[in-house]
């Protein structure tokens, strides 16, 4: 075992055991004592931007999480290092604030990009894995290291594209990043599993190309199949094949400090607390047995499945790559230099559409339910597509929702309760953002409509006509905000 000088600080990091991605739903689960050691927190998911586009932090929420009886790790989703845009100052301030209040021993960030100069992509996309892309990623990681006071580990990403003839292998790219910067690796084994099944690099080859001393953390999750591809959906139970592969490789990860189970908050009510606890018990066993040798029988081993290499007609620089890929995945028709397999691009387009639709539905629950009940799901999907064609994605749900509201107000669809509901929910959202009291006027009693939509149906009778006012008050428990 040889420890390089650049990786020596990683060897001294504390062991944090078994973790789970934090969400309010996770915090409400009654885990057996000793099952969970660590909450991994994505600080951006807890914050908003105010009407001046300033990032604001709910102090009390962060303090409440800090008081929970677990270790905490900061897993940022706001300063990805795989693109041409450097980390924004307010994101660096947020990450530093979260790191300090949670006493996070290290910080993780994604080896991806989710924005180009002119628009957001609405999804993490793979970086350009060439020498030029490597240089850009090194600069971004170095920026994080110079700005923050803790070690940085980069997450190995999922990549639904076929390999191309001008890029490095996935493992080679990560290896060169670590050797150049000394950063650690957050080995997302489910991402590698998806890449393996989808025909990129096998997990075994990836691990042979990296220096295993840089691996300080592991993510593991459940996934689903979509159009013949394995999706990193964080949707529930861990695949048994992935558990076997993980058992086999764990003894080689001699510097591993923690394993985190990932599940999206929206899936927790569907999966159920008992299944989440059962999965965490499986992750705990992985951790406890991590030094025990295990060999997958050849009859159960997943074969390598390599896609045909896509040929790029020219060498791209990172900004060209990001603009082309970003434009394609949000549905823009542009000229491309032999850019990849169209079915893979369509997968990204589908995922982004689903993500954008979920953002609007989460914020405008009443409005979206009403529209789907009145015009039908297919017509609502067509309407959403028309909105997306004219408006690129936003990274934050409230911005996506406000853009959709502007679209609906401009279209002025002749649906009796549409503008009433939309005006009310926009007011709710704005009060959440600025803590100002608002009064929303109705020309009919909204109570029957509100009650019915909350149950997923239309009212049997419309409320009495007249002048009604609904007062929207700030949430008194979350009025302490730090503006950065």
Residue, then its C-alpha position, 0 to 999 in steps of 0.5 A: x500500500x503506497x500513499x502519495x503525498x497529495x492523498x495523505x490528508x485523505x488517510x487521516x479523515x475520520x471513519x463515519x460508517x453508514x449514512x443516508x441522504x438527508x431529507x425531511x422524510x428521512x428524518x421522520x423515519x424511526x430507524x433502530x438505534x445504531x443503524x444510522x451513523x451519518x446524515x449526508x446533506x445537500x445544502x442547496x435543497x434547503x435554500x431559496x433565492x429571494x426576489x433580488x435573486x440572492x441565495x437565502x439560508x433558513x438558519x433554524x433548519x440548518x441548526x435543527x439538522x446540526x442538533x440531530x445525533x449523527x455525523x454530518x457530511x456536506x454533499x453539494x449539488x450547486x458547484x459541479x466541477x465538470x463544466x466551463x463555468x467556475x463555482x459561483x461565489x454564493x455557492x461557495x459561501x453556502x457550502x462553507x456555511x454548511x460545512x462549518x455548522x455541520x462540522x463536515x470533515x470533507x465536502x463532496x461535489x459532482x464531476x458533471x455540469x448543469x449549466x452553460x453560459x446562456x441557459x441551465x440544462x436542468x440535469x447533471x451532464x457528463x464532462x468532456x473527457x479529453x485533455x482540455x476537459x481535464x484541464x477545466x475540471x482541475x481548475x474547478x476542483x482547485x477553486x473549491x480547494x482554495x475557497x473551502x477549508x476542508x478536503x474535497x471529494x468528487x463523485x463519479x458520475x453516471x453517463x448515458x452517452x456511448x463512449x466516443x473516439x476522442x475521450x479518455x476512459x472514465x477511470x483514466x479521467x478520474x485518475x488524472x484529476x486525483x493525481x493533479x489535485x489530490x482530491x478524494x473520490x466519492x465512488x458512486x458504485x450505482x453510477x458505475x453499475x449503470x455505466x457498466x450495464x449501459x455499455x461504457x466501462x466495466x466496474x473492474x476496469x474502472x477500479x484498475x485505472x484509479x488509485x484506490x487510496x483516493x476513494x474515501x466515500x461510497x454511494x449506493x442506490x437502487x435504479x430502474x430500467x428505461x428504454x433498455x438503459x439502466x437509470x440512476x433513479x435512486x428509487x428504492x431497493x438496491x439491485x442484488x447484482x450490485x450488492x454482490x459486486x460491492x461486497x467483492x470490491x469493498x476489501x480493496x477500498x482500504x481508505x473508505x470512510x463511509x457508505x451512503x444510501x441514496x433515495x429521492x425524497x419523493x420515493x420514500x412514501x411509495x417505498x415505505x419506511x420498513x423497506x428503507x430500514x431494510x435497505x439500511x440494514x443491508x448497507x450496514x452489513x456491507x460496512x461491517x463486513x467490508x474487510x471480508x473477502x468475497x468472490x462472485x461466482x463466474x455464473x453470476x458475474x455481469x459480463x462486460x457490455x461495451x457500446x460501439x464507439x461514437x465517432x466525433x468528426x472534430x475535437x471539441x473544447x469544453x465550451x463547445x461540448x457543453x453547448x452542443x450537449x446542453x442544447x440537444x438534451x433540452x430539445x434544441x435542433x442544432x448542427x452537431x459534429x457526429x455527436x453520439x447516439x440519438x437514442x441516448x440523447x432522447x433518454x436525457x430529454x425524457x429525464x429532463x422533461x420528467x424532472x421539470x414536470x415534477x418541479x412544477x407539480x410540487x410547487x403548484x399542486x392545486x393548479x396542476x391537478x386542476x388542469x389534468x382533471x379538466x383537460x386530461x393528462x395527455x393534453x397537459x403533457x402537450x401544454x408542458x412541451x409547448x412551455x419547454x420549447x420556449x423556455x430552458x430549464x431552471x435549476x430551482x423549482x420555484x424559478x421553473x414554477x414561476x416561468x410556467x405561471x408566466x406562460x399560463x397567464x400569457x396564454x390565458x386559457x379559458x378554464x374557469x378556475x385556472x387563473x384563480x388557483x394559479x394566482x393563489x399558488x403564486x402568492x403562496x410561493x412568493x410569501x415563502x420567498x420573502x415572508x410578506x403577508x399577502x391577500x388573494x381575492x376570490x369571486x367565489x368561495x374557494x373552499x370546495x375547490x381546495x378540499x376536492x383538489x387536495x383529494x385529487x378530484x373536482x368538487x361536486x358543487x362550486x362554492x357560492x359566488x361573492x367576495x372572498x379573501x384568503x390571507x397568506x401568512x409567513x411560516x413563523x417557524x422559518x422566518x430566520x434567513x441568512x442572505x449570502 
